[in-house]
Amino acid sequence: MTTTVVALTLIVGVLTFAAGAFLTAETAVRVLRRREARVAAERKSLNAAWKYLREVYGIRKPTNRR
């Protein structure tokens, strides 16, 4: 009887841990995808702004050359 209770408790614990890990991973993926979409939109906007400045005013992006 005691062995059965311990075994069932361990099984439930493992399943609970696995479910928690899965949900955490899914949440992390959603957050990263949302952040990646935001960064991509910002990058697109900045590239469009630089393209406009380059075409209209002949301005070049600053480089990190020393």
N, C-alpha and C positions, 0 to 999 in steps of 0.2 A: 504494500500500500504506500509506504513512504517513498519507495523507489519510483513508483508511478507518479506521485505528486511532484517529486523533484524533476523527473523527466519531462512532465507536462509543463512545469514552470520554466525549465530551460528552453523548451521548444517555443513557448509563447514569448519568452524574452528574445530569442533569436529572430523570430518573425517580426516582433515589434521593432527591433533594431534595424532589420532589413527594410521594413516599410519606412522608417524614419530616414534612413540613408537614401532611399530612392526619392522620397519627397524633397529632401534637401538638395539632391543633385538636380532634380527637375526645376526647383526654384532658382538655383544658381544659373542654370542654362537660360531660363527666361530673363533673369536680370542681365546676364551678359549679352544676350541677343538684343535686348532693349537698348543697352548702353552702346552696343556696336552700331545699331541703327541710328542712334543720336549722333555718334561720332561721324558716321558716313554722311549724314545730312549736313552737319557742320562743315565737313571737308568739302562737300559739293558746293556749298554756299561760298566758302572762302576761295575755292578755285575759280568760281564764276566771277567773284569780285576782282581777283588778280587778273583774270582774262580781260575784263572790262578796262581796268587801269592800264594794262599793257597795250590794248588796242587803241584806246582813246588818248592816253597821255604818254605812252611809250615808257612807262615805269616798269622796271624789272624787280623781281623778288630779291631781297637781300640774301647774300650767300654767307656761309660761315668761313670763307677763306681768310687767311691772315697773312 
